[in-house]
C-alpha cells in the first residue's frame, strides 16, 4: 500500500515476477478446458466461446502478429471499439507483448479522436469499419486495423499468420494501459496503468467481489472504462471464473442473458438500476450479488439481488472503498475503507492545530483522499503532464479524489458530491471544461459555463449558460452545431441558454452552485 520506509529496501510489488501475459498462460496451464469468455451478442450475430487455453492461444497468435508488423515494447496502440471479443483479445495481446493499449471511447467526435491519438502518440488504432473512415481523415499516417469479419488488416488476419515468437517477460513497472478521463481540464487527461497495476486490479477486484473459479460475471458496461476493464474483465481474468460479455447494457436483454448463462455477479451503475425498474424479473436466477456505487437492499425490482457499494476512479485502479455482501452497510452508503488502501476524509476548513490537514469529524463533509503505491495500487501518472500528476497528490503523498464524502459514526462512507466540474451522465463522466472550451470557440461567446440538470434516467445532463461579448450576439443554432461537430454525443449540452450575466461568488468566480439550484428548481416544478 504505502511506500517503503525511507532508507530500507524497496517493497516487493504483488506483481513481482508476473505480467498480464503470464497470468493468461498460468490459467491456460491450470484449467485450459474451463470456459473463460462467452460472447453474447444481440440480434442475429453469432455467439462465441473461448476456453482459458483457447483465449491464451489466440492472444499469443495476435501478439505474434503485432510483433511481426513492427510493434514493440512501449509502443502505444489505440483501441477504439465498443464491447466485443476483439477488444479483450487485442488489449491482452498488447499487454502480453509489452506494448501499451490506449483505450478510447468509440463515440468520440473526430476532434476528440484526433486529439487522443496525437496526444497518446499511438502508432496505430483498431476500430470499427465506420470508425476507420474517421481515423483515415484525422490521422492518416497511423497503422489502421479494423474489427471486420474479413480483410487483410484485421486482428483475425494478424493472428492467422505463422509468425515467430516475441520476447516474453514484461517489467512490473512498464506501462500497459492508458485510459482518458474527464476532469477539471479542457482536455481529458491520460491515466497510465502499469503491468503491476493491471494485476492489482485483477487480484484486488476479485477479492472485493468474492470472485472465484465458479463465478460467472455478466459484463455489459463499456470495456474502455475502468469499471468494465478493471472491475469486470481483469477481476475475472485473475479469478479463474467465466466472463459473459454483452455489446452494451440492455434492460430487455439483461435478465434473459443472466438466466441463460447462470450469471452469479454483475457490475451495474445507477442508470442500469433505473432502466430495470418495472421490468419483469425471473423467478429463478443464480446471482449472489452486484457491485454498484452504493449499497442496495434486495428489492423485488432486482429479483432479490443485493448490491455492495464501492468507490473507485481511473486513478485508483480498483476500489479504495468497498462494501461487503455478508456484512452489508446501510442502504445508500459506499462502503468502508478497503484493507488494500488507506483512506482519509479531510475537513474543508484547512489545517489542524499541528499545521497538517484536519480529519473530518463524523458526518462532517470533507474531501476523500487515498494513499496507495504509485504504479501498483494507484496510477503511475498522467501521460505527458507532470504538473497535473504533481497537483493530484498532497505534499504527504495522498491522492486527492476531488470528491466530497462524509463518514458516519460507524465508519461507513457516504458520497456527497463529485468535483463540481465533472458530470455523470448515464454512467459517462463529462468534464465540463471540455464542453466550455468548445463553446468559447463559438462566434460572439465571451463566457461559457456548463452545469448539470437533474434527469430521471441519466442522473443529470449538461446545460450551458453563455454570455455574449459586448456588442455581439450568439447564434444558439451555431453553438449547437459546433458541439455536434466537436463533442461526443453524450457530452453535448441538452440546452444552451444565452444570458446577460452569470451569478458570481467570492473572488468573482462563477457561482455554479446557484445555476445548479436554478435548474434543479425548474426540474422540480416541471414534475409537480
C-alpha positions as CSV (number, residue, x, y, z in Angstrom):
1,X,0.0,0.0,0.0
2,X,2.3,2.7,1.2
3,X,5.9,3.3,0.1
4,X,8.8,1.5,1.7
5,X,10.4,3.0,4.9
6,X,13.0,5.6,3.8
7,X,16.4,4.1,3.6
8,X,15.2,0.5,3.6
9,X,14.9,-1.9,0.7
10,X,12.1,-1.4,-1.8
11,X,8.9,-3.3,-1.0
12,X,8.1,-6.1,-3.4
13,X,5.0,-5.4,-5.6
14,X,2.3,-8.1,-5.6
15,X,3.1,-8.4,-9.4
16,X,6.8,-9.2,-8.9
17,X,7.8,-11.9,-11.4
18,X,4.4,-11.7,-13.2
19,X,2.9,-9.8,-16.0
20,X,-0.5,-9.9,-17.8
21,X,0.7,-12.5,-20.3
22,X,2.0,-14.7,-17.6
23,X,-1.4,-14.7,-15.8
24,X,-3.1,-15.7,-19.0
25,X,-0.7,-18.5,-19.6
26,X,-0.9,-19.7,-15.9
27,X,-4.7,-20.2,-16.2
28,X,-4.3,-21.9,-19.6
29,X,-2.0,-24.5,-17.9
30,X,-4.0,-24.8,-14.7
31,X,-7.5,-25.0,-16.2
32,X,-7.2,-24.9,-20.0
33,X,-10.5,-26.6,-20.7
34,X,-12.5,-24.2,-18.5
35,X,-14.7,-21.6,-20.3
36,X,-13.3,-18.1,-19.8
37,X,-15.1,-15.8,-22.3
38,X,-18.6,-16.1,-23.8
39,X,-19.6,-13.5,-26.4
40,X,-23.4,-12.9,-26.1
41,X,-24.3,-10.6,-28.9
42,X,-27.7,-9.1,-29.7
43,X,-29.9,-9.8,-32.7
44,X,-28.7,-12.4,-35.2
45,X,-24.9,-12.1,-34.6
46,X,-23.1,-15.3,-33.8
47,X,-22.2,-16.1,-30.2
48,X,-18.8,-17.5,-29.5
49,X,-16.9,-19.2,-26.6
50,X,-13.2,-19.3,-25.6
51,X,-11.8,-21.7,-23.0
52,X,-8.8,-20.5,-21.0
53,X,-6.5,-22.4,-23.3
54,X,-8.1,-21.0,-26.5
55,X,-8.0,-17.5,-25.2
56,X,-4.3,-17.8,-24.4
57,X,-3.6,-19.3,-27.8
58,X,-5.4,-16.5,-29.7
59,X,-3.8,-13.8,-27.5
60,X,-0.4,-15.3,-28.3
61,X,-1.1,-15.6,-32.0
62,X,-2.3,-12.0,-32.1
63,X,0.7,-10.7,-30.1
64,X,3.0,-12.6,-32.6
65,X,1.2,-10.9,-35.5
66,X,1.5,-7.4,-33.9
67,X,5.2,-8.0,-33.2
68,X,5.8,-9.2,-36.8
69,X,4.2,-6.0,-38.1
70,X,6.8,-4.0,-36.0
71,X,5.0,-3.2,-32.8
72,X,7.5,-3.3,-29.9
73,X,7.6,-2.9,-26.1
74,X,6.5,0.5,-25.0
75,X,4.8,1.3,-28.3
76,X,1.2,2.7,-27.9
77,X,-1.6,1.3,-29.9
78,X,-5.2,2.6,-29.6
79,X,-8.4,0.5,-29.3
80,X,-11.5,2.4,-30.3
81,X,-14.2,-0.2,-30.2
82,X,-17.5,-1.0,-28.5
83,X,-17.7,-4.1,-26.4
84,X,-16.7,-7.3,-28.2
85,X,-14.1,-10.1,-28.2
86,X,-11.7,-8.1,-30.4
87,X,-11.3,-5.5,-27.7
88,X,-10.4,-8.1,-25.0
89,X,-8.1,-10.2,-27.2
90,X,-6.3,-7.2,-28.6
91,X,-5.9,-5.5,-25.2
92,X,-4.5,-8.7,-23.7
93,X,-2.2,-9.3,-26.7
94,X,-0.8,-5.7,-26.4
95,X,-0.2,-6.2,-22.7
96,X,1.5,-9.6,-23.3
97,X,3.7,-8.1,-25.9
98,X,4.7,-5.2,-23.6
99,X,3.0,-2.6,-25.8
100,X,0.6,-0.1,-24.3
101,X,-3.2,-0.2,-25.1
102,X,-4.8,3.2,-25.4
103,X,-8.5,2.7,-24.6
104,X,-10.7,5.1,-26.4
105,X,-14.5,5.7,-26.4
106,X,-15.7,4.8,-29.9
107,X,-18.3,7.6,-29.6
108,X,-15.6,10.4,-29.6
109,X,-16.0,13.1,-32.1
110,X,-13.4,13.5,-34.9
111,X,-11.9,16.4,-33.0
112,X,-11.7,14.4,-29.7
113,X,-10.3,11.3,-31.5
114,X,-7.6,13.4,-33.3
115,X,-6.5,14.9,-30.0
116,X,-6.4,11.5,-28.2
117,X,-4.5,9.7,-31.0
118,X,-2.0,12.6,-31.2
119,X,-1.6,13.1,-27.5
120,X,-1.0,9.5,-26.8
121,X,1.5,9.0,-29.6
122,X,-0.3,5.9,-30.8
123,X,1.4,4.1,-33.7
124,X,-1.8,2.5,-34.8
125,X,-5.5,2.1,-34.0
126,X,-8.0,-0.8,-34.0
127,X,-11.5,0.5,-34.7
128,X,-14.8,-0.4,-36.5
129,X,-15.1,-0.2,-40.3
130,X,-17.2,3.0,-39.7
131,X,-14.5,4.4,-37.4
132,X,-11.8,3.7,-39.9
133,X,-13.2,6.4,-42.2
134,X,-12.8,8.9,-39.4
135,X,-9.3,7.8,-38.5
136,X,-8.2,7.9,-42.1
137,X,-9.3,11.6,-42.1
138,X,-7.9,12.8,-38.7
139,X,-4.8,10.5,-38.5
140,X,-4.0,9.2,-42.0
141,X,-0.4,8.1,-41.1
142,X,-1.4,5.6,-38.4
143,X,-1.5,1.9,-38.9
144,X,-5.2,1.1,-39.2
145,X,-6.7,-2.2,-38.1
146,X,-10.4,-2.8,-38.4
147,X,-12.6,-5.2,-36.4
148,X,-14.2,-6.7,-39.5
149,X,-15.1,-10.4,-40.3
150,X,-12.6,-10.5,-43.2
151,X,-9.8,-8.4,-44.7
152,X,-6.0,-8.2,-44.6
153,X,-5.7,-5.7,-41.8
154,X,-7.9,-7.2,-39.1
155,X,-6.9,-8.9,-35.7
156,X,-8.1,-12.2,-37.1
157,X,-5.8,-11.9,-40.1
158,X,-2.8,-11.0,-37.9
159,X,-3.5,-13.9,-35.6
160,X,-3.8,-16.3,-38.5
161,X,-0.3,-15.8,-39.8
162,X,2.6,-18.1,-38.8
163,X,4.8,-15.6,-37.0
164,X,7.9,-16.1,-34.9
165,X,7.7,-15.8,-31.1
166,X,8.2,-12.5,-29.4
167,X,10.2,-11.8,-26.2
168,X,8.3,-12.6,-23.0
169,X,8.5,-11.2,-19.5
170,X,7.5,-7.6,-19.1
171,X,8.7,-5.5,-16.2
172,X,6.2,-4.8,-13.5
173,X,6.6,-1.1,-13.7
174,X,6.2,-1.0,-17.5
175,X,3.2,0.9,-18.8
176,X,0.4,-1.4,-20.0
177,X,-2.8,0.6,-20.5
178,X,-3.9,4.2,-20.8
179,X,-7.5,5.4,-20.1
180,X,-8.6,9.0,-20.8
181,X,-10.5,10.5,-18.0
182,X,-12.6,13.7,-17.9
183,X,-11.9,16.2,-15.2
184,X,-11.1,19.8,-14.5
185,X,-9.0,20.5,-17.6
186,X,-10.2,21.5,-21.0
187,X,-8.9,18.2,-22.5
188,X,-9.1,14.8,-20.9
189,X,-6.1,13.5,-19.1
190,X,-4.4,10.2,-20.0
191,X,-4.1,7.9,-16.9
192,X,-1.3,5.4,-17.1
193,X,-1.6,1.9,-15.6
194,X,1.5,-0.3,-15.3
195,X,1.6,-4.1,-15.7
196,X,1.6,-4.2,-11.9
197,X,-1.5,-2.0,-11.7
198,X,-3.4,-4.3,-14.1
199,X,-2.6,-7.3,-12.0
200,X,-3.5,-5.4,-8.8
201,X,-6.9,-4.6,-10.5
202,X,-7.5,-8.3,-11.1
203,X,-6.4,-9.5,-7.7
204,X,-8.0,-6.9,-5.5
205,X,-11.1,-6.7,-7.7
206,X,-11.6,-10.4,-7.4
207,X,-11.1,-10.2,-3.6
208,X,-13.6,-7.3,-3.2
209,X,-16.2,-9.1,-5.3
210,X,-15.5,-12.6,-3.9
211,X,-14.9,-13.9,-7.4
212,X,-13.6,-17.4,-7.8
213,X,-13.4,-20.1,-10.5
214,X,-17.1,-21.0,-10.1
215,X,-18.3,-17.4,-10.8
216,X,-19.9,-16.2,-14.0
217,X,-19.6,-12.4,-14.4
218,X,-22.1,-10.8,-16.7
219,X,-20.4,-7.8,-18.3
220,X,-22.3,-5.1,-20.2
221,X,-20.6,-1.8,-19.1
222,X,-18.0,-0.4,-21.6
223,X,-14.6,-2.0,-21.6
224,X,-12.8,1.3,-22.3
225,X,-13.9,2.5,-18.9
226,X,-12.3,1.4,-15.6
227,X,-15.5,-0.3,-14.4
228,X,-15.6,-2.7,-17.4
229,X,-11.8,-3.2,-17.8
230,X,-10.7,-3.3,-14.2
231,X,-13.7,-4.3,-12.0
232,X,-15.0,-6.9,-14.5
233,X,-12.5,-8.1,-17.1
234,X,-9.3,-8.1,-15.1
235,X,-11.1,-9.4,-12.0
236,X,-12.5,-12.3,-14.0
237,X,-9.1,-12.9,-15.7
238,X,-7.5,-13.2,-12.3
239,X,-10.2,-15.3,-10.6
240,X,-10.3,-18.2,-12.9
241,X,-14.0,-17.7,-13.5
242,X,-16.1,-17.0,-16.5
243,X,-17.0,-13.8,-18.2
244,X,-20.1,-13.3,-20.3
245,X,-19.7,-10.2,-22.5
246,X,-22.7,-8.3,-23.9
247,X,-22.3,-5.5,-26.5
248,X,-23.8,-2.9,-24.1
249,X,-26.3,-2.7,-21.3
250,X,-29.9,-3.5,-22.4
251,X,-32.7,-3.6,-19.9
252,X,-34.7,-6.1,-22.1
253,X,-31.7,-8.4,-22.5
254,X,-30.2,-8.3,-19.1
255,X,-32.3,-10.9,-17.3
256,X,-32.5,-13.4,-20.2
257,X,-28.7,-13.4,-20.6
258,X,-28.3,-13.6,-16.8
259,X,-30.6,-16.7,-16.6
260,X,-29.3,-18.4,-19.7
261,X,-25.6,-18.2,-18.7
262,X,-26.2,-18.7,-14.9
263,X,-24.6,-15.4,-14.0
264,X,-23.5,-15.1,-10.4
265,X,-22.2,-11.5,-10.5
266,X,-22.5,-8.2,-12.4
267,X,-21.4,-4.6,-12.0
268,X,-24.1,-2.0,-12.6
269,X,-24.4,1.8,-12.5
270,X,-27.4,3.8,-11.4
271,X,-28.6,4.1,-14.9
272,X,-28.9,0.3,-15.2
273,X,-31.0,0.2,-12.0
274,X,-33.3,2.9,-13.2
275,X,-33.7,1.1,-16.5
276,X,-34.5,-2.2,-14.9
277,X,-37.4,-0.7,-12.8
278,X,-40.7,-2.1,-13.8
279,X,-39.2,-4.9,-15.9
280,X,-40.3,-8.5,-15.4
281,X,-37.9,-10.4,-13.2
282,X,-37.2,-14.1,-13.3
283,X,-38.5,-16.4,-10.6
284,X,-35.1,-18.1,-10.5
285,X,-31.6,-16.8,-11.2
286,X,-28.1,-17.5,-9.9
287,X,-26.9,-14.1,-8.9
288,X,-25.3,-13.8,-5.4
289,X,-24.8,-10.1,-5.7
290,X,-24.0,-7.0,-7.8
291,X,-21.5,-4.2,-7.4
292,X,-22.7,-0.7,-7.5
293,X,-21.9,2.8,-6.4
294,X,-23.9,2.4,-3.3
295,X,-25.2,-0.4,-1.1
296,X,-28.5,-1.7,-2.3
297,X,-31.0,-3.8,-0.4
298,X,-32.7,-6.7,-2.2
299,X,-35.9,-5.2,-3.6
300,X,-38.3,-7.0,-5.9
301,X,-37.1,-4.9,-8.9
302,X,-33.7,-6.6,-8.7
303,X,-35.2,-10.1,-8.2
304,X,-34.0,-10.1,-4.7
305,X,-30.3,-9.3,-5.5
306,X,-28.5,-7.1,-3.1
307,X,-25.5,-4.9,-4.1
308,X,-22.3,-3.8,-2.4
309,X,-21.4,-0.2,-2.6
310,X,-17.9,0.8,-3.8
311,X,-15.9,3.8,-4.9
312,X,-13.1,3.9,-7.4
313,X,-11.6,6.1,-10.1
314,X,-9.4,5.5,-13.1
315,X,-6.5,6.9,-11.0
316,X,-7.1,4.4,-8.1
317,X,-7.1,1.3,-10.4
318,X,-9.5,-0.6,-8.1
319,X,-11.8,0.2,-5.2
320,X,-10.3,2.1,-2.2
321,X,-13.8,2.0,-0.6
322,X,-15.9,-1.2,-0.8
323,X,-18.9,-2.8,0.9
324,X,-19.5,-6.4,2.0
325,X,-22.4,-8.7,0.9
326,X,-22.0,-10.7,4.1
327,X,-21.9,-7.7,6.4
328,X,-23.9,-5.1,4.4
329,X,-23.8,-1.5,5.3
330,X,-26.8,0.9,5.3
331,X,-28.5,1.4,2.0
332,X,-27.0,4.2,0.1
333,X,-23.6,4.0,1.6
334,X,-20.4,3.5,-0.5
335,X,-18.8,1.0,1.9
336,X,-15.8,1.2,4.2
337,X,-12.1,1.7,3.5
338,X,-10.6,-1.4,1.7
339,X,-7.8,-3.1,3.6
340,X,-5.8,-2.8,0.3
341,X,-5.7,1.0,0.6
342,X,-5.5,3.8,3.2
343,X,-8.4,6.3,3.1
344,X,-9.0,9.6,4.9
345,X,-11.6,12.3,4.8
346,X,-10.0,15.8,5.1
347,X,-12.0,18.6,6.5
348,X,-12.7,21.5,4.2
349,X,-11.6,24.3,6.6
350,X,-7.8,23.6,6.2
351,X,-5.4,22.6,8.9
352,X,-5.3,21.0,12.3
353,X,-3.6,22.5,15.3
354,X,-0.3,20.9,14.3
355,X,-0.4,22.5,10.9
356,X,-1.4,19.4,8.9
357,X,-4.7,18.6,7.3
358,X,-7.6,18.1,9.8
359,X,-9.6,14.8,9.7
360,X,-13.3,15.5,9.2
361,X,-15.5,14.6,12.2
362,X,-18.3,12.1,11.8
363,X,-21.0,13.5,9.5
364,X,-18.8,16.4,8.6
365,X,-18.2,16.8,4.8
366,X,-14.7,16.5,3.6
367,X,-12.5,15.5,0.6
368,X,-11.9,11.8,0.1
369,X,-8.1,11.1,-0.2
370,X,-6.4,7.8,-0.9
371,X,-3.0,6.5,0.0
372,X,-1.6,3.7,-2.2
373,X,1.5,2.8,-4.1
374,X,2.1,4.7,-7.3
375,X,2.3,2.3,-10.3
376,X,0.7,-0.5,-8.3
377,X,-2.5,0.4,-6.5
378,X,-2.6,3.9,-8.0
379,X,-1.8,5.1,-11.5
380,X,1.7,5.9,-12.3
381,X,0.9,9.4,-13.6
382,X,-0.8,11.4,-16.3
383,X,0.9,10.9,-19.7
384,X,2.9,13.9,-20.6
385,X,1.7,16.1,-17.8
386,X,4.0,16.1,-14.8
387,X,2.3,19.3,-13.4
388,X,-1.1,17.6,-13.3
389,X,0.3,14.5,-11.8
390,X,2.0,16.5,-9.0
391,X,-1.1,18.5,-8.4
392,X,-3.1,15.3,-7.9
393,X,-1.2,14.4,-4.7
394,X,-0.9,16.2,-1.4
395,X,2.5,17.0,0.0
396,X,2.4,13.9,2.1
397,X,1.6,11.6,-0.8
398,X,-2.2,11.2,-0.7
399,X,-4.1,11.1,-3.9
400,X,-6.8,13.8,-4.0
401,X,-10.0,12.4,-5.5
402,X,-11.8,15.8,-5.5
403,X,-14.9,14.1,-4.3
404,X,-16.8,15.2,-1.1
405,X,-17.9,12.5,1.2
406,X,-18.8,12.0,4.9
407,X,-18.3,9.1,7.3
408,X,-20.9,8.2,9.8
409,X,-20.2,7.2,13.4
410,X,-19.9,3.5,12.4
411,X,-17.3,4.2,9.8
412,X,-19.5,3.9,6.7
413,X,-18.6,6.4,3.9
414,X,-21.3,8.3,2.1
415,X,-20.9,10.1,-1.2
416,X,-22.0,13.7,-1.2
417,X,-20.8,15.4,-4.4
418,X,-18.2,14.8,-7.1
419,X,-15.9,17.5,-8.3
420,X,-18.2,20.3,-9.5
421,X,-16.5,20.3,-12.9
422,X,-17.4,16.6,-13.6
423,X,-20.9,15.5,-14.5
424,X,-22.1,11.9,-14.5
425,X,-24.4,11.3,-17.5
426,X,-25.8,7.8,-17.7
427,X,-22.6,6.3,-16.4
428,X,-20.3,8.5,-18.5
429,X,-18.1,11.1,-16.9
430,X,-18.1,14.5,-18.5
431,X,-15.6,17.2,-17.7
432,X,-17.4,20.5,-18.0
433,X,-14.2,22.4,-19.0
434,X,-14.1,20.2,-22.2
435,X,-17.6,21.4,-23.2
436,X,-16.9,25.0,-22.1
437,X,-13.7,25.1,-24.3
438,X,-15.8,24.2,-27.4
439,X,-18.5,26.8,-26.6
440,X,-15.9,29.5,-26.1
441,X,-14.9,28.9,-29.8
442,X,-18.4,30.0,-30.9
443,X,-18.5,33.4,-32.6
444,X,-19.7,36.0,-30.1
445,X,-19.3,34.0,-26.9
446,X,-17.5,35.8,-24.1
447,X,-18.1,33.3,-21.3
448,X,-19.5,29.8,-21.2
449,X,-20.4,27.7,-18.1
450,X,-21.8,24.2,-18.1
451,X,-23.6,22.6,-15.2
452,X,-25.8,19.5,-14.6
453,X,-29.5,19.4,-14.7
454,X,-31.2,16.5,-12.9
455,X,-32.6,13.8,-15.2
456,X,-34.7,10.8,-14.1
457,X,-33.0,8.3,-16.3
458,X,-29.5,9.6,-16.9
459,X,-29.0,11.1,-13.4
460,X,-28.0,14.5,-14.9
461,X,-27.5,16.1,-18.3
462,X,-25.3,19.1,-19.3
463,X,-26.9,22.5,-19.7
464,X,-24.8,25.5,-20.9
465,X,-25.1,29.2,-20.0
466,X,-23.3,31.6,-22.3
467,X,-22.7,35.4,-22.2
468,X,-22.1,37.3,-25.4
469,X,-19.1,39.6,-25.8
470,X,-20.1,43.3,-25.5
471,X,-21.8,44.5,-28.7
472,X,-22.0,40.9,-30.2
473,X,-24.7,38.2,-30.3
474,X,-24.6,34.4,-30.0
475,X,-26.2,32.2,-32.6
476,X,-27.6,29.3,-30.5
477,X,-28.0,27.1,-33.5
478,X,-24.4,27.6,-34.5
479,X,-23.3,26.8,-30.9
480,X,-25.2,23.5,-31.0
481,X,-23.7,22.7,-34.5
482,X,-20.2,23.3,-33.1
483,X,-20.9,20.9,-30.2
484,X,-22.2,18.3,-32.6
485,X,-19.0,18.6,-34.7
486,X,-16.5,18.6,-31.8
487,X,-18.0,16.6,-28.9
488,X,-19.2,13.1,-28.4
489,X,-23.0,12.9,-28.3
490,X,-23.2,12.3,-24.5
491,X,-21.2,15.4,-23.8
492,X,-23.3,17.8,-25.8
493,X,-25.4,20.3,-23.9
494,X,-29.1,19.5,-23.9
495,X,-29.8,23.2,-23.8
496,X,-27.8,26.3,-24.5
497,X,-29.1,29.5,-22.8
498,X,-27.8,33.0,-23.6
499,X,-27.9,35.1,-20.5
500,X,-26.9,38.7,-19.8
501,X,-24.7,37.8,-16.8
502,X,-23.7,34.9,-14.7
503,X,-24.0,34.7,-10.9
504,X,-20.8,35.4,-9.0
505,X,-19.3,34.3,-5.7
506,X,-16.2,35.4,-3.9
507,X,-13.2,36.4,-6.0
508,X,-15.6,37.0,-8.9
509,X,-15.8,33.2,-9.7
510,X,-18.9,32.0,-11.4
511,X,-21.3,30.5,-8.8
512,X,-22.1,27.2,-10.5
513,X,-24.0,26.1,-7.4
514,X,-26.5,28.8,-8.0
515,X,-27.0,27.7,-11.6
516,X,-27.4,24.1,-10.4
517,X,-30.0,25.1,-7.9
518,X,-31.9,27.1,-10.6
519,X,-32.0,24.0,-12.9
520,X,-33.0,21.7,-10.0
521,X,-35.8,24.0,-9.0
522,X,-37.0,24.2,-12.6
523,X,-36.9,20.4,-12.9
524,X,-38.9,20.0,-9.7
525,X,-41.5,22.4,-10.8
526,X,-41.9,20.6,-14.1
527,X,-42.6,17.4,-12.3
528,X,-45.1,18.9,-10.0
